[in-house]
Amino acid sequence: MIDFKQILSVSLILFSVIDILGSIPIIINLRKKAGHIQSGKATLAAGVLMILFLIGGKSILGLFGIGVDDFAIAGALIIFALGAEMILGIELFKPDPEASTSASIVPIAFPLIAGAGTLTTILTLKAEYSQLNIAIGIVLNLLLVYVVLKSTSWLERKLGKTGLDVLRRIFGIILLSIAVKIFKTNAFPMEIV
């Protein structure tokens, strides 16, 4: 049954975890490397991953003998690499000249949009909210993601080179912090006090 309060809660939770606005500097940086990012393809790929995890996330990971914690740690390592790239000005994710659309899927669709944090959150939300309301919350977030991905050129012009450089470094530090938090939470779930 559709419950607007649940949809609003799920949408806000996913919005904060996906943090598409915070990913703008990363997306602009990747677009410069790859030349073009297919917004629709990235949004669709992220949506498919999220819906698959909503329907059978634990089962999917179980097929490979992977726990939710293991998945979260792998995602944290990728997020850490992206953050290090942004702060240090190094290039870890090199564009593949033969696959011009690869940046649309990795690392934009996964792990930026549908990363370990997002997918783990979806699994967690199932304990409290109905599957239909979570699916609606996912779709609402994907619409926002699509609009932001389509607007990156405009945002880049408005922010300018200096603004983008400052944002890139700030969000690089934030990404590193998120990666460390995800890693600590999942690698050491029971800290001894």
C-alpha positions in Angstrom: 0.0 0.0 0.0 1.3 3.4 -0.9 2.2 5.5 2.1 3.3 9.1 1.4 5.0 9.5 4.7 7.1 6.3 4.1 7.9 7.5 0.5 9.1 10.9 1.9 11.2 9.2 4.5 12.8 6.7 2.1 13.4 9.5 -0.5 15.2 11.7 2.0 17.3 8.9 3.4 18.3 7.8 -0.1 18.9 11.4 -1.2 21.4 11.9 1.7 23.2 8.6 1.0 23.3 9.0 -2.8 24.5 12.6 -2.4 24.3 13.4 -6.1 24.8 17.1 -5.4 28.0 16.3 -3.6 29.2 14.2 -6.5 29.0 17.0 -9.0 32.7 17.8 -9.0 33.5 14.1 -9.5 31.1 13.8 -12.4 32.5 16.9 -14.1 36.0 15.6 -13.6 35.0 12.2 -15.1 33.2 13.9 -18.0 36.4 15.8 -18.8 38.3 12.5 -18.9 35.8 10.4 -20.8 34.5 13.2 -23.1 30.9 12.4 -22.6 28.7 10.8 -19.9 25.4 9.2 -21.0 23.0 10.5 -18.3 20.2 8.1 -19.2 22.5 5.1 -19.3 24.1 5.9 -16.0 20.7 6.6 -14.3 19.2 3.4 -15.8 22.1 1.2 -14.7 22.0 2.6 -11.2 18.2 2.1 -11.1 18.5 -1.5 -12.2 21.2 -2.2 -9.5 19.0 -0.5 -6.8 15.8 -2.4 -7.8 17.7 -5.7 -8.0 19.0 -5.1 -4.5 15.6 -4.1 -3.2 14.2 -7.4 -4.5 16.9 -9.8 -3.7 20.1 -8.1 -2.5 21.1 -10.5 0.2 20.4 -13.5 -2.1 22.5 -11.9 -4.9 25.4 -11.4 -2.6 24.9 -14.9 -1.1 25.3 -16.5 -4.5 28.9 -15.3 -4.6 29.5 -16.0 -0.9 29.8 -12.3 -0.2 28.3 -10.6 2.9 26.8 -7.1 3.0 29.9 -6.1 5.0 32.3 -7.4 2.4 30.3 -5.5 -0.3 30.4 -2.3 1.7 34.2 -2.5 2.2 34.8 -3.0 -1.6 32.6 0.0 -2.3 34.5 2.0 0.4 37.8 1.2 -1.4 36.5 2.6 -4.7 35.1 5.7 -3.0 38.5 6.1 -1.3 40.3 6.0 -4.6 38.0 8.6 -6.1 38.5 10.9 -3.1 42.3 10.5 -3.3 42.2 11.3 -7.0 40.3 14.5 -6.3 42.5 15.7 -3.6 45.9 14.7 -4.9 45.3 15.4 -8.6 46.3 11.9 -9.6 44.6 9.7 -12.2 43.6 6.3 -11.0 40.5 5.8 -13.2 41.9 6.0 -16.7 39.4 6.3 -19.5 39.3 3.3 -21.9 39.7 4.7 -25.4 37.7 1.8 -26.9 34.7 2.2 -24.5 33.6 5.8 -24.7 30.5 5.1 -22.4 32.4 3.2 -19.7 32.5 6.2 -17.4 28.7 6.3 -17.5 28.5 2.9 -15.7 31.7 2.7 -13.6 32.3 4.8 -11.5 29.2 6.9 -12.0 26.3 4.4 -11.9 28.4 2.3 -9.5 29.7 3.3 -6.9 28.7 7.0 -7.0 25.0 6.6 -7.4 24.3 3.0 -6.6 27.3 2.4 -4.4 27.8 0.1 -1.4 26.3 2.7 0.9 23.1 3.1 -1.2 22.7 -0.6 -1.7 23.3 -1.4 1.9 20.8 1.3 2.9 18.2 -0.2 0.6 18.6 -3.6 2.3 18.3 -1.9 5.7 15.2 0.0 4.7 13.4 -3.2 3.9 13.2 -3.9 7.6 11.1 -0.8 8.3 9.3 0.2 5.1 7.2 -1.6 2.4 9.0 -2.6 -0.7 6.6 -0.6 -2.9 7.3 2.6 -1.0 11.0 2.0 -1.2 10.8 1.5 -5.0 8.9 4.8 -5.4 11.6 6.5 -3.3 14.3 5.0 -5.5 12.5 6.3 -8.7 12.1 9.8 -7.3 15.8 9.9 -6.5 16.7 8.6 -9.9 14.8 11.4 -11.5 16.8 13.9 -9.5 20.0 12.1 -10.4 19.1 12.3 -14.1 18.5 16.0 -13.9 21.8 16.7 -12.1 23.7 14.5 -14.6 22.1 16.4 -17.5 23.0 19.8 -15.9 26.7 19.2 -15.3 27.8 21.4 -18.2 25.6 24.3 -17.0 26.8 23.8 -13.4 30.5 23.8 -14.6 30.0 27.1 -16.4 28.3 28.7 -13.4 31.0 27.5 -10.9 34.0 28.3 -13.0 37.4 26.7 -12.9 38.3 28.0 -9.4 35.0 27.1 -7.9 35.2 23.6 -9.3 38.7 23.1 -8.0 37.7 24.2 -4.5 34.6 22.0 -4.6 36.6 19.0 -6.0 39.0 19.2 -3.1 36.3 19.7 -0.4 34.3 16.8 -1.7 37.4 14.7 -2.1 38.0 15.0 1.6 34.3 14.2 2.3 34.5 11.1 0.0 37.6 10.0 1.9 35.8 10.5 5.2 32.8 8.5 3.9 35.0 5.7 2.7 36.8 5.5 6.1 33.5 5.5 7.9 32.0 2.7 5.7 35.3 0.7 6.1 35.4 1.1 9.9 31.7 0.3 10.3 31.9 -2.9 8.2 35.5 -4.1 8.9 35.2 -3.6 12.7 31.5 -3.9 13.4 32.0 -4.6 17.1 34.5 -2.2 18.6 35.8 -2.9 22.0 35.3 0.1 24.3 
